Amino acid sequence: MSSSRFGFAPFGLRTPVPPSGWSASKAPERKPSRWAFRTTAVASVTVLSAWMAMRTLPWFGPLVADTLRGAIGSERVTELEEAVADVEDHVEQATNNGKARALSEVTPAALLSTSQEAPATLPLERRPANVPVPYPAVAASEDGEWSVVPVRTGGTPALFRTLIHPDPDRRYAELFVFALDLSKLSVHATAGSIEPKSADSAASATRPGIVPEADRGELIAAFNGGFKAEHGQFGMMADGKTLLAPKPLACTIAASADGRLSIAPWTKLAPRAQDFVWWRQTPGCMLENGVLHPGLRSTETKNWGATIDGDTVIRRSALGLSSDGQTLFVGISNSTTARAMALGMRDAGAVTVAQLDVNFSFPRFVVYEEGDSGQLSAVGAVKGFLYEPDQYLGHSSTRDFFYVTVR
């Protein structure tokens, strides 16, 4: 046997030389790791499940956000929220069918059938004037038309609603506006059981975070409040207790003992501070006496809303007053910038506007129904906005809110 057919290996072992000479050894083929595949699949399912939970469970989104803030800090969570909002907006732009939704399409069946009957059976005294459509190219057929929101106490209608599409670049941007006749309705502010957090332990001691029993007989509606304390330290006074001190330039919603509401920077309301039974602050007024805040006059609005940039396309909420102070406008929106929100509220009839809370989980407007047993339950006035049947009634709300009663 010829030695040329053999090569020399370590430790004196000889190996046969292939006929074609020496060649590089071939690494064995690796099959895809089952562990990696399973990990990717589990991660994908987990992310999708979490996203779906945040879109269906009112408490889940805030829980995730607060947990992340504790782990990575508020600034990074805000950056993450803005990134997610940007992705969702691009997905919406790519998948939107180009048809704007009408108000009747997003109204719960029970409220829709009752409201359609109301104009024929009840006198309408203070229905707001219909809103001229700001952008016909993105509008739906019912935009700007006010309809009655049925309430459990009956009587002359005092609560109305309409839909405005306030963004010329987005058919899916929707602003739902509710008009409250303040000659017939009263608005109350209630602190949450936790927010806004107060440094005064005595002021934080008794905060049930629900509508008081004494007001439930005349209760007809409720809606969300403002930001958490960490997002701007905007002040609040309720039930005779100042939870957070007022900030001079912050927009302030305040109620006098006679039920009259005011919305203005605190510097203008401070001389009448002793007259107020409650007040709640927000970022600078989006609109004051019909004039946009300087930070909203550009389409590239930044740093609006204390934690979220003004050009971020998200859900928002706001309060506005008519020029005579007799109508309160409550707005909740889908996919809007701060500028679109402010202009839409102005179109609806508000001359001064304060932004309330933002993001998917918080904006809401609910009305209350009374069951056969007399027990109240909440009904969302717009499909898709998150709420619970016992919202602000059966369990303590950690966040502040407003509720509405018949005078």
C-alpha angles and dihedrals in degrees: 000000000000118000089219089077091062135064129200121255130189117289091026097290118143125216127194116258114230115244091248092054129248118342135181114269116252117235113234114257114256120219116223110275111257088206092057092046093049092046091052092047093049092047092050093049091046093052092046092047092049091049091050091047091053088053095050110027115065094207100044101073095051090047092054093045094049091047091051092047089057091049105039105010136258097275094056092046089053090050089050092049091051092048092051091047090051092051092048091050092052091047090050091050091051097045103034112118092218095247121119115222120241122227092250090058093060099039118101111251095243094054093042096055093046095046092051090057096045101078091056095050106034132055114245114216108161106023106154119246112267114265119246107239106254097202114021093185092067100030130112125225096261099043115138096010113125118222131183119264105215115231132193097241095061120202127112111348113260102162123070137169141200140171127234128184098214103178120074090201098051126053088185093059104106131183115193110197126194119197117207120198101222093197087071104025136058126209122211131190122217128187118231120243088256110009134103087033115222131207088213107088092194091056090050096047100089111033110136094176094216138099108275115252090236091064100043095088090067098030115129109156147359139194140187127281135217141296129308114264093253090060099072105327090249111182133246138186121188136155089013093301127111106220096178127013116250120261111225099230099034118115108250132202109203137176127208123214090260091057097255113146128215131189118191142112111295091245088068096044099041095087088062096042093120090059095060125096092191140358136182128195132217135173116297115310110279089210128016121187089340095309121117118238109260089244091060100048092087123068087225095065115173135192098013121148099033094263107025127058115250093238093054109114106229144122112292139176134205146172125222138178129217120238092261093046091235098109126056116201118206115192130192119178145194120217101349138145119226091254093052089048093052095046092047092053090050090051089052091057107271118134097183121037135186121192117230128191124330141200130070101290104047115050110087143142118199134181124204129239126195118225127213089268091053094251116141124230132182125241122193110239091212127041116246099025110117123248140136126236091245094042110164090352117065102029133030117267111222090205128062120256145174127240132193130221135180113253 
